[in-house]
């Protein structure tokens, strides 16, 4: 999984990419890019 400074550029990389907000293990909100069809597109910020 890549860490990146700009998730907007990663969202436009594939039409199935979605940006979601989830909590990490310590309770912080993180932004993730997920893609069900192509799991290689995962990223977090």
C-alpha positions as CSV (number, residue, x, y, z in Angstrom):
1,X,0.0,0.0,0.0
2,X,1.4,3.4,-1.0
3,X,1.4,6.4,1.3
4,X,0.9,9.6,-0.7
5,X,0.5,13.3,-0.3
6,X,-2.3,13.7,-3.0
7,X,-5.1,11.2,-3.0
8,X,-7.0,13.2,-5.7
9,X,-4.4,12.1,-8.3
10,X,-4.7,8.5,-7.2
11,X,-8.5,8.6,-7.4
12,X,-8.4,9.6,-11.1
13,X,-6.0,6.7,-11.9
14,X,-8.8,4.1,-12.2
15,X,-12.5,4.5,-12.6
16,X,-13.2,2.0,-9.8
17,X,-11.2,3.9,-7.2
18,X,-13.1,5.2,-4.1
19,X,-11.8,7.5,-1.4
20,X,-13.1,6.4,2.1
21,X,-12.4,7.6,5.6
22,X,-11.6,4.9,8.2
23,X,-10.1,4.8,11.7
24,X,-6.7,3.3,12.1
25,X,-5.8,1.2,15.2
26,X,-5.0,4.3,17.3
27,X,-8.4,6.1,16.6
28,X,-7.1,8.6,14.0
29,X,-9.1,9.2,10.9
30,X,-7.2,8.2,7.7
31,X,-8.1,8.5,4.1
32,X,-7.9,5.4,2.0
33,X,-8.2,4.7,-1.7
34,X,-9.8,1.3,-2.3
35,X,-10.5,-0.6,-5.4
36,X,-12.4,-3.9,-5.4
37,X,-11.6,-4.9,-9.0
38,X,-7.9,-4.0,-8.9
39,X,-6.5,-4.2,-5.3
40,X,-3.1,-2.9,-6.4
41,X,-4.5,0.6,-6.4
42,X,-4.7,0.8,-2.6
43,X,-3.3,3.9,-0.9
44,X,-3.6,5.7,2.4
45,X,-2.9,9.2,3.6
